[in-house]
Amino acid sequence: MGARTKARKRALDVLFEAEQRGDNVLAVLDRRLLESGRETPLPPYSAQIVRGVVSQWRELNALIEDASPDWPMKRMPAVDRNLLRLAAWEILSNEEVSVAVAIDEAVELARDLSTDDSPRFVNGVLGRIARDAPNIAAAEAPAESGDEEAGPQVG
């Protein structure tokens, strides 16, 4: 497993944990970063992903909802919801990662960690987001809002 693949999985762990506990995402990230005695510290790319997702939380959720009209986010498995946020952020905001790689990595994580139907579902939603990404980037600048600095409360 490559370094970025591991980092994506660890970022997904942080997002998933925050949702399951109903905690603030950045608080969970900070706890993970400060934990001492951890055999494998959280990779910097994991923290970058989590912070990126938090900074665009509302926009990412709206894009996922738009790309998945028959499946509201509350009906999606929690792993899929957070995986879609992570991959959508990579597609839209990380120029170092190609769209194809972001989608392939998300599909593989869905295959390993979620339901039998999840890989196909994640591929379809991310494919729609990727198809619309040039239009999205041209129409929107990242929103900056002081009320989200601490990260979204999930749960």
C-alpha positions, 0 to 999 in steps of 0.5 A, a space after each residue: 500500500 502506497 504512502 498516499 493510500 495509507 494517508 487516505 485511509 487514515 484521513 477516512 478513519 478521522 472523518 468516520 470517528 468524528 461522525 460516529 462519536 458526534 465530535 468536531 472533526 478538527 478536535 478528533 484530528 488534533 487528538 490523533 496528532 497529539 497522541 503519544 506512543 502511537 506506533 504510526 503517527 498520522 501522516 501529514 497528507 491525512 491531516 491535509 485531507 481532513 483540514 481540506 474537507 472541513 474547510 469545504 464541508 458544506 460545498 462538498 456535501 452539496 456536491 455529493 447530494 447533487 451527484 446522488 439525487 436518489 440517495 440523500 447523504 443521511 441514507 448512505 453508509 457512514 463510510 461512503 459519506 466520508 469517503 465521498 467527501 475525501 475524494 471530492 476534496 481531492 478531485 476539486 482541490 488537490 492538483 497533485 492528484 489526478 481525477 482518475 487516481 482520486 476515484 480509483 483510490 476511493 473505489 478501492 477503499 469502498 471495496 475494502 471497507 464498505 458494502 458490496 454495492 459501495 464501489 459502484 456507487 462511489 464510482 458513479 457519484 465521483 464520476 459525476 462530480 469529476 465531470 462537473 468539476 471544471 464548471 464548479 471550479 469556474 463558478 465558485 471560489 472556496 468559501 471562507 467562514 469564521 464559524 467553521 474554523 473549529 470544524 463541523 459537528 457531525 452526528 
